[in-house]
Amino acid sequence: MLGGFMNLFGNVLTILAVLRFKQLRDTVTNQFIISLSASDLLCVPGILVLPISSHVEHTLLTGRLWGLLVQIPLMTSLWISGLTMVGITIDRLVAVSIPTRYRHIMNKRVALRMLAVVWTLVLGALLP
């Protein structure tokens, strides 16, 4: 349970720091960091509910609640984090392989488009 509160505090602090300071907001990599922090926040309900689940009688209703509160957010967070890491890898690959053209190829708009695709694909996959 303490892990859930630490997750909440750390990720909210990271998002607020990046949003608060212009120097942090203007870097491409920090756009990916915000996405990672936001996806980690999806884990908070699962981490907070997990210790309580061992004290609850397991029925069909609690199984459905378990899926909604724990499994879906955790899997969504996992996929978003993983695909965001792919975006960070692409960003770093461009920075290392084409350093003179990096700022022309990878800018904030490109990063936000990449993240929009990641979030849309993962959240779209949740639809029935």
C-alpha positions as CSV (number, residue, x, y, z in Angstrom):
1,M,0.0,0.0,0.0
2,L,2.9,2.3,0.8
3,G,4.2,1.6,-2.8
4,G,0.9,3.0,-4.2
5,F,1.3,6.2,-2.3
6,M,5.0,6.5,-3.3
7,N,4.0,5.9,-6.9
8,L,1.3,8.6,-6.7
9,F,3.6,11.1,-5.0
10,G,6.7,10.5,-7.2
11,N,4.8,10.6,-10.5
12,V,2.6,13.6,-9.7
13,L,5.8,15.4,-8.5
14,T,7.5,14.6,-11.8
15,I,4.6,15.8,-13.9
16,L,4.3,19.0,-11.9
17,A,8.0,19.7,-12.2
18,V,8.1,19.2,-16.0
19,L,4.9,21.3,-16.4
20,R,6.1,24.1,-14.0
21,F,9.5,24.8,-15.5
22,K,9.8,26.0,-19.1
23,Q,13.3,24.5,-19.4
24,L,12.0,21.1,-18.7
25,R,8.9,21.5,-20.8
26,D,10.8,22.4,-23.9
27,T,12.9,19.2,-24.2
28,V,11.6,16.4,-26.4
29,T,12.7,13.6,-23.9
30,N,10.6,15.1,-21.1
31,Q,7.5,14.7,-23.2
32,F,8.2,11.0,-23.0
33,I,8.9,11.2,-19.3
34,I,5.5,12.8,-18.7
35,S,3.9,10.0,-20.6
36,L,5.7,7.4,-18.5
37,S,4.6,9.1,-15.3
38,A,1.0,9.4,-16.5
39,S,1.0,5.7,-17.4
40,D,2.5,4.8,-14.1
41,L,-0.3,6.6,-12.4
42,L,-2.7,4.1,-13.9
43,C,-1.1,1.5,-11.6
44,V,-2.0,3.4,-8.4
45,P,-5.6,1.9,-8.0
46,G,-4.2,-1.6,-8.5
47,I,-1.4,-1.1,-6.0
48,L,-3.7,0.3,-3.4
49,V,-6.3,-2.4,-3.9
50,L,-3.9,-5.4,-4.1
51,P,-3.3,-5.7,-0.3
52,I,-7.0,-5.5,0.5
53,S,-7.9,-8.2,-2.0
54,S,-6.6,-11.0,0.2
55,H,-9.2,-10.1,2.9
56,V,-12.2,-10.1,0.5
57,E,-14.3,-13.1,-0.3
58,H,-13.8,-14.0,-4.0
59,T,-17.1,-14.0,-5.9
60,L,-18.1,-13.1,-9.5
61,L,-18.6,-9.5,-8.5
62,T,-15.2,-9.1,-6.8
63,G,-13.6,-10.9,-9.8
64,R,-15.1,-8.3,-12.2
65,L,-14.1,-5.5,-9.9
66,W,-10.6,-7.0,-9.7
67,G,-10.4,-6.9,-13.5
68,L,-11.7,-3.3,-13.7
69,L,-9.6,-1.8,-10.8
70,V,-6.4,-3.9,-11.1
71,Q,-5.9,-5.9,-14.2
72,I,-7.0,-3.4,-16.9
73,P,-5.1,-0.4,-15.5
74,L,-2.0,-2.5,-14.9
75,M,-2.0,-4.0,-18.4
76,T,-2.8,-0.6,-19.9
77,S,0.1,1.0,-18.0
78,L,2.4,-1.8,-19.1
79,W,1.7,-1.4,-22.7
80,I,1.8,2.4,-22.7
81,S,5.1,2.4,-20.7
82,G,6.6,-0.2,-23.1
83,L,5.6,1.7,-26.3
84,T,6.7,5.0,-24.7
85,M,10.1,3.4,-24.1
86,V,10.2,2.5,-27.8
87,G,9.6,6.2,-28.5
88,I,12.4,7.2,-26.2
89,T,14.6,4.7,-28.0
90,I,13.8,6.2,-31.4
91,D,14.4,9.7,-30.0
92,R,17.8,8.7,-28.7
93,L,18.7,6.8,-31.9
94,V,18.0,9.9,-34.0
95,A,20.0,12.0,-31.5
96,V,23.0,9.7,-31.7
97,S,23.0,8.7,-35.4
98,I,22.1,12.1,-36.9
99,P,23.2,14.7,-34.3
100,T,23.3,17.6,-36.7
101,R,19.7,17.1,-37.9
102,Y,18.2,16.0,-34.5
103,R,16.5,19.2,-33.8
104,H,14.9,19.3,-37.2
105,I,13.7,15.7,-37.1
106,M,12.7,15.3,-33.5
107,N,10.8,18.2,-32.0
108,K,8.1,18.6,-29.5
109,R,5.3,18.3,-32.1
110,V,6.8,15.0,-33.4
111,A,7.1,13.6,-29.9
112,L,3.5,14.5,-29.0
113,R,2.3,12.9,-32.2
114,M,4.2,9.7,-31.4
115,L,2.7,9.7,-27.9
116,A,-0.8,10.4,-29.2
117,V,-0.4,7.3,-31.4
118,V,0.8,5.2,-28.5
119,W,-2.0,6.3,-26.2
120,T,-4.7,5.9,-28.9
121,L,-3.5,2.4,-29.9
122,V,-3.5,1.2,-26.4
123,L,-6.7,2.8,-25.2
124,G,-8.4,1.9,-28.5
125,A,-7.4,-1.8,-27.9
126,L,-9.5,-1.7,-24.7
127,L,-12.7,-1.0,-26.6
128,P,-15.0,-4.0,-27.0
